[in-house]
Amino acid sequence: MNKFKHFSLVLLAATAFAASAVTPKVIAHRGYWRADGSAQNSIRSLVKADSIGCYASEFDVWMTSDSVLVVNHDSDINGIIIETSPSDIVLSQKLGNGETVPTLDAYLATASELPIRLVCELKTHNSRGLEKEAVKQILKAIEQYGLTERTDYITFSKDGFKNFIAMTPETSDVYFLNGDYVPEQIKFEGGKGIDYSLKTLKKHPEWIEQSHDLGLLVNVWTVDKESDMKWCIDHDVDFITTNEPELLQKLLKERSK
């Protein structure tokens, strides 16, 4: 083989590899809550994530004892256990930026005025009945605000995962957060992909390629260090969930040059 032909083949292979490489999309974890004046899962964090052009903003949903959906990560807020407390007490609690805990309605009302995509995490409740009812009400609220086609769903709960798959329209994507399921199981259950921790995917990097071979997508959380972001980019994940969205955006921009 002459040198020119060999060079052409190498260049062609390199071009094909570059074309097939995945450029991960940026998901702000609990919104862009490290921005000035923001707080985790606050309305402000959603607005800030949108303002810097994130692909999506992730948020967490609980149901109170009187069946009101609220946005918060932990099972309690200021010591108030959400799923066993009435909504008037939960919603009076203050976040770090001075906002009160938002209802899902308030959060979605703001989101409906923004272009950003949403990633809704159903928290694992002690009551499976309450959890199933939460899935029903979440989907109803998402539809009410016209957000069905740009909302994805994630959960650690196996029951919640199966309930979302059973109840969501085909336009919605459901991902599992618990690394107990291998990609083949996600495919069998009808999920859109895996949404596993960085620790899990570093332990099982082969799951990334296996997922893609099965037509599944791959998200990884929560990736805040530059070296870890580079690992995720190099391993062709589809989405990266991070508390540092601007750092990730900077790295992706540099990679695209």
N, C-alpha and C positions, 0 to 999 in steps of 0.2 A: 504494500500500500504506500503510495507516495505521500510526502509530507503534507501537501495541500489538502489531499482527500482526508487524511487523518485529522488535520486541524478542523476541517469542515464538519466532520462527524462529532468531534468533541464539542464544537460550538453549538451544533444542533442539539446535542444531548443536554448541554448546559441551559440552552434556551427552553427546551421542553421541561426541564426540572423547575426553572424559575416560573414558568407559566402554570405549573401544577401546584406550586407551593401555596399554602393557605396563608392569607393575611388575617390574623385574628381580629375580631371585633371587640370593642372595649365596653365592658359593663361596669358601671359604678356600683360598688357594694354598699347597700343601704343608702344609696344616693351619694352625691359628692359631699360627704359630711365633714370632711377636713377643710373645706373652704371657709373663709371668714363668715361668721354669722350663721353657720350651719350647725346641724346636729344629726345624729343617725336617725334615718327614717322620718325626718322632718319634711314639711312641704318645701322648705328652703333647700334641702339637699336634693330634692327632685328638680327644682328649677335650676340649681347650679349645675347638675349633671347635664341637663339639656343645654345650658348656656355655653358649655365647652365642647359640645358636639359629640357626646357619648352616644354609642349605638343604643344603649338601654340603661335603665336605672332599676336596680333590684331593690325590693322592699319586702317586709315580713308582715304576716297577718295572723291575728288571734281573734277568737270570738269570746266576748264577755259572757257572764252567767245569764244575762238577759238577752242574749243573741244579737249583740251589736258587734260588728266587725271593726277592729281597730288596727292601726299600723304601729308595730313595735317589735323589736327583736327578741328581747328576753321575755321569759314567762311572767316576769313581774316588772313593775315600774314603781320605783321608790318604795319597794317592799310590798306593794299591792299586787297580789296574784291575779292575773288578768282573767283567766277562764273561770275563776270561782268568785269574781267580784262584779257588782253591777256597773253598768257603763257610766253612770254619773260620777262615780268615784274614780274610775280609770281615766276618764276624759278630762278630769280636773287636774291631773298630774302634769307637771312641767318638764319639758326637755331641757337639755343643756343650753340651748340658745333662747330660752324663754317662751317658745311655742308650747302649747298644750299638746298632748298626745292626739294625733289626727284620727278621725274616723276614716274608714276606707272610702266612704263617699266623698269626703273632703279631698282626699288624696287623688282620687280618680277625676274629680271635677277639675282640679288643676291640670292633671295629665292630659285631659281631653283638649286642652287649649295649647298643648305643646306637641312637637313632632316626635319626641323621643319614644322609643319602644319601652315596654315594661316587662320586668321579670318578677312575677308574684310568687313569693314563697309562703306556702301554708306551713305554719309551725305545727309540730307534733303535740297534740292535746292528750291529756290523760283520759278524757272521755272520747271514745271512738264515735259515739252518737253525735256529740257536739262537733267533732271534726268533719263528719260527713255532711252535717247541716251547713258548716262553714263553707265547704266546697260548693254546695248548691247556691248559697248566697253570694259568694265571690263571683261565680260565673254570671249570676243574674245582674250583679252590679256592673261588671265589666261590659256586658251587653247593653245595659241601660245607658252607659256613657259612650257607647260607640267605639269601644276599644278592643273588641273581640279579635280583630285581625292583626293587632300589634301587641298582644299580650301572650307571654309564655308562662308556664307554671312549673315550679320546682318544689320538692318536698323530701324530707328524710323519712316520712311515714310511708310504709308499704301500702297501707290501706288508703292513705290519701293519694298516692301515686295511681293506684288502680281506680279510685273514684274519679280522679280528674280525667283519666283516659276514657272511662265509660261515659262521662257526662260532657266532655268538651266537643265542640264541632271540629271537623277535620282541619280547619284553618289554624287551630291552636296547637302549640307544641308543648309536650309534657316531658320533663327530665327528672331523673332520679338522683338524689344527692348522696345516698348511702352506698359506699363501695362494696356492699354485699352482693350486688348483682354484676355478673360479667356481661359484656355486650350482647351475647346471644340471648340472655334472659330479658334484657331491655327490649330487644327486637321482638321477642316472643310475646311480651306483655303489651306491646303496642306503643312504647315510648318513642320519642323523637331522638333521644340520645342520652349520653351520660354527662353528669355534672358533678365531677368528683374533685376532692381536695388535691392540692399539689402533691402532698405526701403520698396519696394513693396512686396517682399517675406516675410518680417517680418510681414507685415500687413495681408498677405494672405498665411501663411505657408501651408495651405491645398492644394494650387495649385501645390506644389511639388509632393505630392502623386497622385493627380488627373492627372497630366501630365504623370507620370510613368504608371498609370493605362491605359492611352490612348496610350501608346507606344511612348510618347514624351520625349525628353531630357530637362534638366534644367541647364541653366547657370545663374550665378548671378554676378553682377558688382556693383561698383568697391570696392573690399574688401581688406582693408589695415591693419585693426586692428586685433591683434591676437584673441581677444575675438569674433570678428565677423567671422573670419575664422573658429573658433571652432564651432560656431553656424551653419555655412554652412555645415561643415563636419558632424556634428551630425544630420543634417536634410537631408542627403543623396542627395545633389545636384550632378550633373554630372560633372560640370565645374565651376571653380572659376576664374574670371578675376580680376587681381590685379596689383597694381603698386609695390608690394613687393613680387615678385615671390620666392626669396630665403627664406624669412620668411615662406611662405606657404609650400614650399618644406620641410623645417625643421620640421614643425608641422606634415605634412603627414608622414614623416619618423619616427618620434617619435610614432605616432599612430600605425604604422605598426609593431612595436616591440612586 
